[in-house]
Amino acid sequence: MANILIVYSTTDGHTLRICNFLQRVIESNAHRVSLVSVADPLPGDLQRFDTIVVGASIRYGKHSRQIYDFIKNHRDLLESKANAFFSVNIVARKPEKNQPETSPYLMRFLKQIAWRPQLLGVFAGKLDYPSYGFFDREMIRFIMWMTKGPTDPATVIEFTDWQSVEAFGQRVSKL
């Protein structure tokens, strides 16, 4: 039984939902999982974890600054453990952009950090116009218009491929 830490950053809560799903998958393989937001205090001694997974959402083309800081501050620890990283973004709704090697956001992110995760994942997120404030709703509608996505301000669509999330969780369980 491995002791696994999932550190995440979420903007609207969907990355946390993905983390909760991953937790269930990994725990079904007889491992223990601790889930913590990068915005919260970390759980004591991180050395006690066998595997560390980092997950982060994208907003306006970027991952959270806190994720960059976590990776920078804990790079040696990450490299000394089994590890993984996954990114959640709406662009991944497109089949040609939902793999680690085809995700422009993930490729750019990896160029900006020194850590090289052993396992990578990319998952499409959720579009929920009614829950966004005015500025975010209009900016995201503009981005979706440019990328030929849905622009109706009443739109709520979950693009996440849960089978891909489950497969990622199974791979994490085997690290």
Secondary structure, DSSP 8 states (H G I E B T S, - for coil): --EEEEEEE-SSSHHHHHHHHHHHHHHTTT-EEEEEETTS---S-GGG-SEEEEEEEEETTEE-HHHHHHHHHTHHHHHHSEEEEEEEEGGGGSGGGSSTTT-HHHHHHHHH-S---SEEEEEE-EEEGGGS-HHHHHHHHHHHHHTT----TT-EEE---HHHHHHHHHHHHH-
